[in-house]
Amino acid sequence: MRTYAWGSRTAIAEFTSRPSPTAHPEAELWFGAHPGDPAWLQTDQGERSLLDTLREDPDGELGAAVRDRFGDTLPFLLKVLAADEPLSLQAHPSSEQAVEGFAREDKLGIPISGPTRNYRDPSHKPELLVALGQFEALAGFRSAERSVELMRALAVTDLDPFVNLLAGQSDADGLRALFTTWITAPQPDLDVLVPAVIDGAIQYVRSGEKKFAAEAKTVLELGERYPGDAGVLASLLLNRISLSPGEGIYLPAGNLHAYLHGVGVEVMANSDNVLRGGLTPKHVDVDGLLEILDFRLIEQTYGGRGRKPTVH
């Protein structure tokens, strides 16, 4: 069980039929064989780690076909995730990036469990989340045209130079230029721009306009929790997703995202590699994040039960 601050004191406890509320927020329940938090099996000899069980009899537990393709490890990790507060702004590496990053950090002598470690294993981490209830998220860059429309709707004069920057380039180039500008901005600049955007979002919500109401409310929620954080600005560039129960979202390598609220089941590669860019007290590695980000438009990665989730 991962007890991160953004977790829920009730959701996972109720999912596992335990008393709630719990003493601490419960964020992720892992069912897998990752060294960081392996599942435990009930056997006649007592509890045994799934990781140790696979190591002792990989052919019997995994089978020859799985071993030939993935080696002696379980190739996937399943989690129950419960978010009462927004998660960090983050992305995950490709296979090639993970192998290189893991080797690099090993060479630098960064401990596997160290707080500044990005690559805790040499695996990529594509992931699929299926909502168990209403689930809210930011995921993938929306079109530059749509983001320009949103920023103009907020009517923030301080945003005008950035609107012009984004409007004057292709989607991928413009999004890369603007996101990089914001995520690397000096803190004094952020301390001016972020409050101005929050004020614009307040006015937009008060106006009763509906078109970008979800985005504006997200700006306010993130700004309250992370004042002066560049991630508040980055939220203006991402698709705002609402999933109903049973709908899902697929996040390939390099997809910038932040889960906002809800409970879901995640299936991913057996990895714990995360590059963070903001909205968190944890280690942020802006340079590392920029190395792996994919700025192409990937709105088609959402779906479920024949319907397309709401994409704002």
Phi, psi and omega in degrees: 000130176259124186253059179287157185297333182279359184284184184249145176271357184233322194298306182289325177300315179291325178297326181258012177059043175249161179299145176220156002285156179274166182293328182229155176298133178253120189256315185219133174248114186267133173238091183185198183231038174282137182303334182290335183191069183289153174287162180241139182256141173271114181236173178296337179266009182102194181287137177225141177293135176298326179298314179294322180298317179293321180295325183283328182216066184297323181291318180291325183273325186257326184090156185296320184296317180293319180296320180298325184271322189241356184086200186267031180233151173295124189280356182226163176226129178252137179227148161259121184247132179230114183245113171268343178225161181298143173275175181292158171284121192206168173209165182237151187277165170282175179299313181298316180295322181293317179298314181293316182293321179296316180295320181297314182289328173298316181297327179282351178079022179282122181301145181305319182265008182292148184295340180261009180278127175268318186254101182267357177199166183267033185246149170290174184214058170294147182216150177236127177244131175246126184286135173268338174216194176299130186227132183244141183204160165251130184202123174077145179286132174277174181297148178301320180301317181292320179291324175299317179298318178297312183295323177292326179294331179285343174055050179252113183303323181295344179274348187305314180299328182281327173299315179295321178298316182286320184291336186270006183226169175294167183306300186297315181294316181294317179295318178298315182296314183288315180299317180297320178299315182289316187288340179253008183294143175299148183302321177301325177291319178295325181292346174264313188287317183297312177300325178296319178293321177297318177299319177297321178293322177300313180296323180294316179297318180295333181290341181085002177297144185255335191304315182241029183297318181296317180296318181295318179294326177294318175304317181293318179295314181292321180295327178291320183279328185227070182299136178075014183267134179297338178298333176298318178291319181300332180298337179289345185257355187251151174297132175263115190251136171239117180256134170271164179307131180093345176275157186222168179222132179254131183241100177283177179302140176081003181277115178286131183204165173205116174289139185254314184193139174134178181237134180206168174254127179252138169237128186214170169298156186285077188212156175231035182269122182222131172250119185254147180237358180158185180059042182195149170276354180283178182300128177248129180234088184297315181297316179296321179295315181298331179295329188252352186292143174251116184265007176289155180282128185228043180297338183286001183274009181247146177175174178166130174052039177080000181243158174257124178304159179294122177244112182273000000 
